């Protein structure tokens, strides 16, 4: 029985990145032998065991053979006679098909180290095409390793395009698509994930609402990038620079989905795209089975970001109504997330990557002013029910007017 560290731990160690998890492959052992050594078996598809002390995963060396369509269309063979090289051969990329023994000796049958040095994502072998999920995985690795300037090998890119054209990506479950997407959204350059999927023709089967934005023009005087799909990816990276919240980053993808539904005769203007974007945003969230919080944030941003961009021009009453529509008083954290996405939207243009967002700062001050208005004096006057809500709204509008006047006279704050 021999065990080797494999996959991402080896890759990241050679890249000088921090290694979070160690995955092991065990050669020459049976499930009974693992159990006798105190390992605990987990997983139903193939033999995986947890180390009795460290809890790290140990998988028996195995091979896989395609038997049907989709991610689950495989038969797995795990036995003591499966070699380490055979196990590595089933992996997706050469940089993930390296192993290291307990003494630190590298096992690299597919030149993964050479591809690491060349900053190249290259598939291991022809079996790559058997698993459609690998198209998303390569795109996710492109995002995760963006800081190291990795690119996809031409032959691998061609295979990804071939797999996209086969239609098998449509067989991927929403859970698997979302799992890979969440990992990509957590990177510093999540646009690499969606951009690569678009380039190889895979975005239409996985994110058709986003794919529909590419080729849709916007007014050049406001959007030098013109293309709405490109703008959306710029906004996504800007959001990643402002927040680590996955919900914020996902909502950045959704905010302009309605522009794909603008009648062509109205191009490049997109009046009413916020309203048009509600249904595609809802459809995307429901298909991917996102959490309720992620869905609500995406829908609110889609519907309201245009109004927020005009906050500096709004009347006092309109500002109070906007805060009410955003539920800003009861949900301050979500309000802050919404403003962050709108800030990213303002930065999602060439040359605007570092601009401030005065509209957000103004709305924060307005919210603080409105939140300070207590209903107690009105209650003390005996005002109740609908009349109380109307009176409280008038007080808030009055306070916003005073804030505006104060700032005109002495500046913000």
N, C-alpha and C positions, 0 to 999 in steps of 0.2 A: 504493500500500500504506500503510495506516494501522493503528496499534496502540493499544489502550486497556486500561488496568487495569480489571478488572471484578470484580463479585461481592463476596466477603467483605472484600477489601482496601479497597474503597471504603466499604463499610458501616462497618467498624471504624474507619477514619480519621475519618469524620464523627462517630462516637460517642466519639472520643477514646480508643479502645482500642488496644493495641499491635497492629501489623500484622506477622504472622509470615511469610506467603507472599503473593506477588503473582502472580495469574493474569492473563494477557493474552488479548484476542481480537484477531485480525488481520483487517482488512477489505480486500478488493481484491487478494488474493494467491492463488496456486496452490501446490500442494505442491512443484512443481518450483522455483518461485521461492524458497520457504523453504529448500529444500535448497541452492540456489545461494548463498544468503547464509550458509551454514554451520550452519543449524539441523539438529538431529538428530530424526528422526521416531520417535515412540513411540505405542503404542496401536494397536489393530486396528479399533475400531468407528468412529472418525472421526479426521480429521487433527489430531494434537497434536504439537507440536514443542518441543524444549528449546533455549533460547538457548545459543549456543556459548560464551558467557562466564559468564553468571549462572546458567545451568541452569534458569531460570524457565520455566514452561509457557506456550506460546503456541498457542492453538487457532484454527483458521480459523473465521470466522463461519459459522454453520450454522443450518438449521432442522430440525425433527423432526416426523414425522407418525406417528400411531398406526396400527399394522397388526395388532396382536394383543394378547393378555392379558399382564399382568405387566410387570416392570421392563424386559425386553429387547424388548418388542413395539413397536419403533420403526424407521422408516427415516430415515436421516440424509442431508441434502443440504447439502454444503459447496461453495461456488463463489464466484468473485470478485464476482458480482452480488448476493450476500446482504448486506443492509445491517446496520448495527450495531443498529438498532431491531428488525429481524427476529430477530436473534440474542438480544437481551435479552428479547423477547416469549416465548421458549420457557422462560424461567427460572421458578422456583417462586414466590418472594415478591418483592414490590416492592422491599424493602430489599436484595435480592440482584440486582436488575435495573437497577443503575446502573453507569455507566462514567465514566472520567476520562481525558482525553487527556494528552499529555506536558506540556502547559502548565498542567494542573490544572483545566481546564474540565470541569464536571460535565455528563454527558448523563443525563437522568432522565425518560424518556418516560412512566413509570407512577407518578409522584409518590412515589417511594421515600423521598425526603428528608422529605416531609411525614409519611409513616408512621413514619419514624425519630423525628421530633419528637413524634409522638403516641404513641410506644411501642406500635406496632400491627404485628402480623404479618398481612399481607393478601396473598392470592394475586394473581398478575399477570393471569390471564385464564381463560377456560373450559377451556383445554387443561390446566389443573392436574389435572383429574380423570383424565387419561390415564395418569398414572404413580402407582401405588399406593405407591411408596416415599416419595412426598412427604408422606404422612400422618406417617410416622416422622420425616422431615426437619423438618417444622414443629414436632413435639413436641421434637425435639432442639434446635432453635433456641430454643424456649421455655425450655429448661433452660440453654442457653448464655448467654442474655440475661436470665436471671432477676434478676441484680443491677441491671438497668436497668428492671425492672418492665414488661416487654413482655407484652401480652395478645394473644390471637388474635381477629381481627375476626369478628363474628358470621357474616358470609356465608362466610368461610373455614372456620369451625368447622362450619357446615352442610354444606359440600362434603365435609369430612373424614368427617363422619358418613355421608353418602351413599356415599362410597367404601368405608367400612367395611362398610356393609350390602350392597354389591355382591358381596362375597366375594373380590375380587381380591387382598386382602392375603394370602390363603392361597397365592398364587402366588409371593410373594417368597421368594428363596432364603435359607437359613439364614445364609449368609455376609453378605448385605446387611443382614439384620436385626441380626446381631451387630455389624457395622461401625458402624451408626448407634447401637446400644446402648452400645458402648464409648465413643463420643464423648460420649454423654449422661452415662454414668457418670463421666466425667472432669470434669464441671462441679461447681460449688459447690452446686447445687440439683438433683440428678438426679431427685428425686421429681416435678419438673414434667413430665419426659418420660413417666413411667409414668402419672401422674395424668391428663395430657391424653389419652393413648391410651385410658385407661379412660372418660373423659368422652365421647369421640366413638365409643365402641363398637369400638375397634380392638384392645383388649388381649386379647380372646378369641381372635383369630386369630394373634396374635404371642406372647403370654405367657398361655396359658389357665390354667396353674398359679397364676399370680398373680391373674388375674381372678377365680378361684374363691374367693379370700379375702374379697372385698368382700361385705358382708352377713353374714359369719360373726361372731357376737358373742363377746366375752370377758367375764370377770367385771369388773364396773364398779369394784369396790373396788381392783383391781390395774391396770385399764386404763380410765381415764376416757374414752379415745377410743372404747372398746367395739369398734368395727369392726376386724377383723383386717387388712383391706386398708389402712385408714388407718394402723394401727399399723406395718405393714411399710414404708410410705413414710416415716413419721417415723423409723424405725430407719435407713433408707437415708440420709436427710439427716444423721442423727447420725453415721453411719459416715463420710460424706463430710467431716464436721468433724473427725474423729479420724485419718483416714488418706487418702492419695492413691492407695493401692493399689486398682486396679480389681478384683482378686480379693476384697478385703475388702468392697468395696461390692456386688459381685454376690452374695456369700454372705449379705449382709444381706437381700437380696430373698428368698433361699431359706429362711432359717432357720425360718420358721413355715409352710411350705407344707403340712405335715401337718394343720394345723388345718382345712383345707378338707375333710378326709376323716373328721373326727370325726362319729360318728352324731348326728343332730339331737337325739335324746332326751338326749344327754349335755351339750348346750349349757347354759350358756356355758363349762363346764369342758372342758379338752382334755388329759386324762390320756393319755399315750402318743403325743402328736402328734409327738414327735421320731422315733420309730420309723416312724410312718406317713409322715413327710415324706421318707424316704430315696428311695423310688421316684419321686415327682414331681420331686425335685431331680435325680436321675440322668437322668430323661427330658428335663428342660429342658436340662441340660448337653449331653447327647448330641445333641439336636435342633439346638442352636445351635453345636455342634462347638467348644465351649470347649477351652482348653488343659487338659492333665492336671492342672497345678497348681491352676488355677481350680476344676476339678471336684472334686479331692480336698479342697480347703479348704471348699467349699460343703457337701460330703457330711459332713465331720467336724463342722462347726458345726451342721448340721441334726440330726445324731444326738446330739451331746454338749452342746449349750448348756444344756439343762435341768439336767444334772448340775453343770455349772460354776457355775450360779447358786446352787447349794446347797453350795458349797465350804466355807463357814464352819461348816456343820453336820456336815461329814463326819468320820469317824473317821480315825485316822492311816493305817491300812491301806488304807482306801478312797481316800484322797488319793494314796497311792503308786500304786495301781492306775489311778486316773484319769490321772495323768501318763504312765503306761505306754500307756494306750489312746490318748492324744493324741500319743504319740511325742515328748514334750516334751524329752527329753534329747538326742535325735539331731537334732531339727529345731527349734531355739530360735526362729528367725525365724517359722516357721509357728505355733508356740505363741503368740508375741506377737500375730500376726494374729488368731488365734482369740479371745484375750482382748479384743482391740480390738473385735471384732464383738459379743461378749457385753456389753461396756461400752456400745456403741451401742444394744443391745437394752434395756438398763436406762434409757437416755435417751429411748427412743422412745415417750414418753408426755407429754401436756400437763403442764407444770409441772415436769418432770423433765429438762429439756434440758441442765442443767449438773451433774447429780449425779456424784459420784465412784463408783468401783466397787471397794469393799474386797475383794470376792471375787477380783478379778484381782490385786490387790496381794498378798494372802495366798498365792495360787497361785505367784506369782513368787518369793516367799520360800521356799516349800516346794520349788520346783524347784531353787533355788540350793543349798538344804540337801542335797537328794537327790543333786544333781550332784557335790557335794563328797565323796561316799562313794566311796572307791577300792576296787576288788576285789583290789588287790594283797595286803593282809594275809591275805585268805582264800585266795588262791592260794599264799601262802607256807606256809599250814597244810596244803597238799596237797588242798584242796577243788576238785573239778572237776565238769564236766558239769551235770546237773540240780541236784545238791546245791549247786553254786556259785550258781546263780540263786536258789534258795530262801534260801540264807544271805545273799546280797546284799539280797534283798527284806526280810529281817528287820532287817538293819542300817539300811536306809533308813527303815523304819517306826520303829525306835528313835530315829533322828535327828530325824524329824518330831515324835515325842513330846517330845523334849528341846527342840526349837524352840518348840513350843506352851507348854511349861512356862516357858521363859525369857520368852516374851512375856506370859504371865499375870503373871509376877512383876515384869517391868520395862517392859512395853509393847513394840510392834513395833520391830525394829531393835536 
